[in-house]
Amino acid sequence: MKRKSLSRKAAVVGVGISSFGAFPDKAGRDLFVEAFQDMKVDKGFNPKDIEALYLGNFSGDIFEGQAHLAPIMADSIGILPCPATRVEDACASGGVALREGLMAIASGMYDMVLVGGVERMTALPTAQVTDALGIAADALYEVPMGYTFPGLYATMATAYMERYGMKPEDLMQVAIKNYENGALNPKAQFQSSLESIMMSKIKAAQSKGKPVPGWQNVMDFLHDNSANPIISWPLRLFDCSPISDGAAVLLLVSEEIAHEFTDHPIFVVGSGQASGLPLYSRPDLTTLPAAQKASQIAYQMAGVKPQDIHLAEVHDCFTIAELIAIEDLGLCPVGKSVEFLKNGIFHRNGTIPVNSSGGLKAKGHPVGASGVAQVYEIFRQLRGEAGTRQIQGTLSLGLTHNVGATGTTCVVHIFERK
Amino acid sequence: MKRKSLSRKAAVVGVGISSFGAFPDKAGRDLFVEAFQDMKVDKGFNPKDIEALYLGNFSGDIFEGQAHLAPIMADSIGILPCPATRVEDACASGGVALREGLMAIASGMYDMVLVGGVERMTALPTAQVTDALGIAADALYEVPMGYTFPGLYATMATAYMERYGMKPEDLMQVAIKNYENGALNPKAQFQSSLESIMMSKIKAAQSKGKPVPGWQNVMDFLHDNSANPIISWPLRLFDCSPISDGAAVLLLVSEEIAHEFTDHPIFVVGSGQASGLPLYSRPDLTTLPAAQKASQIAYQMAGVKPQDIHLAEVHDCFTIAELIAIEDLGLCPVGKSVEFLKNGIFHRNGTIPVNSSGGLKAKGHPVGASGVAQVYEIFRQLRGEAGTRQIQGTLSLGLTHNVGATGTTCVVHIFERK
């Protein structure tokens, strides 16, 4: 591994996010404007001072018949003629856009860059969305075999079960935690715990005079094939992130000027990106080598170790993905993520809260926006601005972990409140 | 305009290109491997030393059902786990990928970056390709009006005719020049002058005993509606760049190490990128403000003026685009490009040869690759390696001009042989 770093640092001084959910009447630009308008910077900023836009987007082409999104977004928020560049690495597009912004500032070319992500997905039928997402996998060797992403991640889940003795119900613990977190996030697509969802279904049945489901607890509910159908065994509906519309932005400035915008900038102290083999040719299905590599690079740049991290937003596109992410990042020993999860380590009041935002699972997963939305959460938490979901105790180091496809791209960033 | 520059320079030390043409049986990765294998570096290089890939691509999603192309290309040439990032700004994707590579090296993160571009377009029916390209325009305000790109550029052409008195046959002079250049380029999609194409059609008619067309010269041929049909008036078939498959790559390294690879590196001394309004909301249809802006930034960074440029590759997606490009770049006074063209200024043996490669018009236009392929030509010409199309005389400064859509993105680079 090369030992390199950026020649100057950058800090996040503001973040914004749209509501995540199903808004099929909104165009991508509407979502982006909503996120941009949501961004408040403590000491203010002039949009005209933005020198470049890096935009994460997976496929406006297919989802809304609009390619070349970046200059359209720049126009929609009034920052022309600034350079606007779309970055695409599947569901890691947002995280990679941040990395491009970091390098652009370090290069000396810019001092203020807007990094954004947007995806408008729900206007198409679900099957078409699943197929469109599927082409982030290998179109010659995976897609023709009938694989879409639930199948690819189910393959990883069964391999993990076989190796480490995990049970399908262990996966449900990830969903339960992330829905509980999402219930506290006013921008999340799902703002209810799974227990609340279960109770509301029971009440709905009662009020309509229909047979009342006999669920005694949330695990009964999650094992009910009609309430939580199998999508690709062992993954059920509530193991899968939803199809979502949404956008997020962050304002990145060079270290030298960060305090002109806020007394509490969040510095980006580590950045790592790596590519990996597609799943079909990967020797080990229970880890994402690119995530390990990307995190090693990021930790090294930041000069920190996994045990120094106070909170993380990881790419839980499926429940199994969160467990593997936690291990790839070194937040627990390999094969032990289920045990640590059950011990509450990753819960909001645990030692290393993971996905306090609700994660992709509950907050929603507008794919090009997700990597930027992860930074939104870390920024809010590190600054003590996360409202009812604020994590208590000392928080100075946060991490984001953003994955494209089955880990053919991974990008990890580390953030510090100094 | 901000006065900024890169904190360290980079140089191109090798270039490679696939054949451009119609290869519907090849996947994008096949074209990319062909381009990579074509790249020879004077003193050699180890592909394992490549630290990042920036890939220009417009829409693998639609054209070949393969998104997330960058890590697949990295895998195909054996450079995993290096970070691989797709950059998309419509037909400017390749030029913008170069700019990202430049900034990445200047940032201190990398010393050796592979910049590539690829597009595999001909497997789809022409109408579907035209529609797919069309969504680089504004999908809310232009596409629903029935506009595709021939119509958008025809709109610019008629505005230019109205303002400057240009005739449709003046546009044909651009095509004649670029086909003559393409005839000398062994990688070009069309390796014949328009006169040769005319003669071969006459011979074909004669040999089949069909009525022989009565063309006396190439202008007769180009005015024949059956030989050169109107696509969108005043643009005819030979005013439009073709649909193409192809790929191109370049190896970019930091200034400090450039001489480890070659005694004749080509330094990238200027880089400018800007965004512009879509055509529907632009007050003046006879110029691309983003191209003017991008070139001003690039000239300033390089410390040179338009009259210092020895040769240029400009984005002639349509013949009118070349004329406007020449003016936006300051290579001749506004409204005078036709006059200068007719005087031979932009011909291969003129004062400022433009599109010595054949341009998008004759070389072909695999859209994501075009911006990188332009650099291929400049590199070869500045190093005196352009074979039968080598421009004579002193050549030390070359320029590339790459456009996305109708100029919503423009990116200009200036190259120097020192």
Boltz contact constraints between the chains, C-beta under 6 A:
constraints:
  - contact:
      token1: [A, 4]
      token2: [B, 109]
      max_distance: 6.0
  - contact:
      token1: [A, 6]
      token2: [B, 107]
      max_distance: 6.0
  - contact:
      token1: [A, 6]
      token2: [B, 108]
      max_distance: 6.0
  - contact:
      token1: [A, 7]
      token2: [B, 7]
      max_distance: 6.0
  - contact:
      token1: [A, 7]
      token2: [B, 108]
      max_distance: 6.0
  - contact:
      token1: [A, 59]
      token2: [B, 61]
      max_distance: 6.0
  - contact:
      token1: [A, 59]
      token2: [B, 67]
      max_distance: 6.0
  - contact:
      token1: [A, 61]
      token2: [B, 59]
      max_distance: 6.0
  - contact:
      token1: [A, 61]
      token2: [B, 61]
      max_distance: 6.0
  - contact:
      token1: [A, 61]
      token2: [B, 62]
      max_distance: 6.0
  - contact:
      token1: [A, 62]
      token2: [B, 61]
      max_distance: 6.0
  - contact:
      token1: [A, 65]
      token2: [B, 135]
      max_distance: 6.0
  - contact:
      token1: [A, 65]
      token2: [B, 139]
      max_distance: 6.0
  - contact:
      token1: [A, 66]
      token2: [B, 135]
      max_distance: 6.0
  - contact:
      token1: [A, 66]
      token2: [B, 139]
      max_distance: 6.0
  - contact:
      token1: [A, 67]
      token2: [B, 59]
      max_distance: 6.0
  - contact:
      token1: [A, 67]
      token2: [B, 135]
      max_distance: 6.0
  - contact:
      token1: [A, 67]
      token2: [B, 136]
      max_distance: 6.0
  - contact:
      token1: [A, 68]
      token2: [B, 90]
      max_distance: 6.0
  - contact:
      token1: [A, 68]
      token2: [B, 136]
      max_distance: 6.0
  - contact:
      token1: [A, 68]
      token2: [B, 404]
      max_distance: 6.0
  - contact:
      token1: [A, 68]
      token2: [B, 405]
      max_distance: 6.0
  - contact:
      token1: [A, 71]
      token2: [B, 275]
      max_distance: 6.0
  - contact:
      token1: [A, 71]
      token2: [B, 408]
      max_distance: 6.0
  - contact:
      token1: [A, 71]
      token2: [B, 409]
      max_distance: 6.0
  - contact:
      token1: [A, 74]
      token2: [B, 275]
      max_distance: 6.0
  - contact:
      token1: [A, 80]
      token2: [B, 275]
      max_distance: 6.0
  - contact:
      token1: [A, 81]
      token2: [B, 274]
      max_distance: 6.0
  - contact:
      token1: [A, 81]
      token2: [B, 275]
      max_distance: 6.0
  - contact:
      token1: [A, 81]
      token2: [B, 290]
      max_distance: 6.0
  - contact:
      token1: [A, 81]
      token2: [B, 293]
      max_distance: 6.0
  - contact:
      token1: [A, 83]
      token2: [B, 273]
      max_distance: 6.0
  - contact:
      token1: [A, 84]
      token2: [B, 275]
      max_distance: 6.0
  - contact:
      token1: [A, 85]
      token2: [B, 89]
      max_distance: 6.0
  - contact:
      token1: [A, 85]
      token2: [B, 96]
      max_distance: 6.0
  - contact:
      token1: [A, 86]
      token2: [B, 88]
      max_distance: 6.0
  - contact:
      token1: [A, 88]
      token2: [B, 86]
      max_distance: 6.0
  - contact:
      token1: [A, 88]
      token2: [B, 88]
      max_distance: 6.0
  - contact:
      token1: [A, 89]
      token2: [B, 85]
      max_distance: 6.0
  - contact:
      token1: [A, 90]
      token2: [B, 68]
      max_distance: 6.0
  - contact:
      token1: [A, 96]
      token2: [B, 85]
      max_distance: 6.0
  - contact:
      token1: [A, 103]
      token2: [B, 103]
      max_distance: 6.0
  - contact:
      token1: [A, 103]
      token2: [B, 104]
      max_distance: 6.0
  - contact:
      token1: [A, 103]
      token2: [B, 107]
      max_distance: 6.0
  - contact:
      token1: [A, 103]
      token2: [B, 109]
      max_distance: 6.0
  - contact:
      token1: [A, 104]
      token2: [B, 103]
      max_distance: 6.0
  - contact:
      token1: [A, 106]
      token2: [B, 107]
      max_distance: 6.0
  - contact:
      token1: [A, 107]
      token2: [B, 6]
      max_distance: 6.0
  - contact:
      token1: [A, 107]
      token2: [B, 103]
      max_distance: 6.0
  - contact:
      token1: [A, 107]
      token2: [B, 106]
      max_distance: 6.0
  - contact:
      token1: [A, 107]
      token2: [B, 107]
      max_distance: 6.0
  - contact:
      token1: [A, 108]
      token2: [B, 6]
      max_distance: 6.0
  - contact:
      token1: [A, 108]
      token2: [B, 7]
      max_distance: 6.0
  - contact:
      token1: [A, 109]
      token2: [B, 4]
      max_distance: 6.0
  - contact:
      token1: [A, 109]
      token2: [B, 103]
      max_distance: 6.0
  - contact:
      token1: [A, 135]
      token2: [B, 65]
      max_distance: 6.0
  - contact:
      token1: [A, 135]
      token2: [B, 66]
      max_distance: 6.0
  - contact:
      token1: [A, 135]
      token2: [B, 67]
      max_distance: 6.0
  - contact:
      token1: [A, 136]
      token2: [B, 67]
      max_distance: 6.0
  - contact:
      token1: [A, 136]
      token2: [B, 68]
      max_distance: 6.0
  - contact:
      token1: [A, 139]
      token2: [B, 65]
      max_distance: 6.0
  - contact:
      token1: [A, 139]
      token2: [B, 66]
      max_distance: 6.0
  - contact:
      token1: [A, 273]
      token2: [B, 83]
      max_distance: 6.0
  - contact:
      token1: [A, 274]
      token2: [B, 81]
      max_distance: 6.0
  - contact:
      token1: [A, 275]
      token2: [B, 71]
      max_distance: 6.0
  - contact:
      token1: [A, 275]
      token2: [B, 74]
      max_distance: 6.0
  - contact:
      token1: [A, 275]
      token2: [B, 80]
      max_distance: 6.0
  - contact:
      token1: [A, 275]
      token2: [B, 81]
      max_distance: 6.0
  - contact:
      token1: [A, 275]
      token2: [B, 84]
      max_distance: 6.0
  - contact:
      token1: [A, 290]
      token2: [B, 81]
      max_distance: 6.0
  - contact:
      token1: [A, 293]
      token2: [B, 81]
      max_distance: 6.0
  - contact:
      token1: [A, 404]
      token2: [B, 68]
      max_distance: 6.0
  - contact:
      token1: [A, 405]
      token2: [B, 68]
      max_distance: 6.0
  - contact:
      token1: [A, 408]
      token2: [B, 71]
      max_distance: 6.0
  - contact:
      token1: [A, 409]
      token2: [B, 71]
      max_distance: 6.0
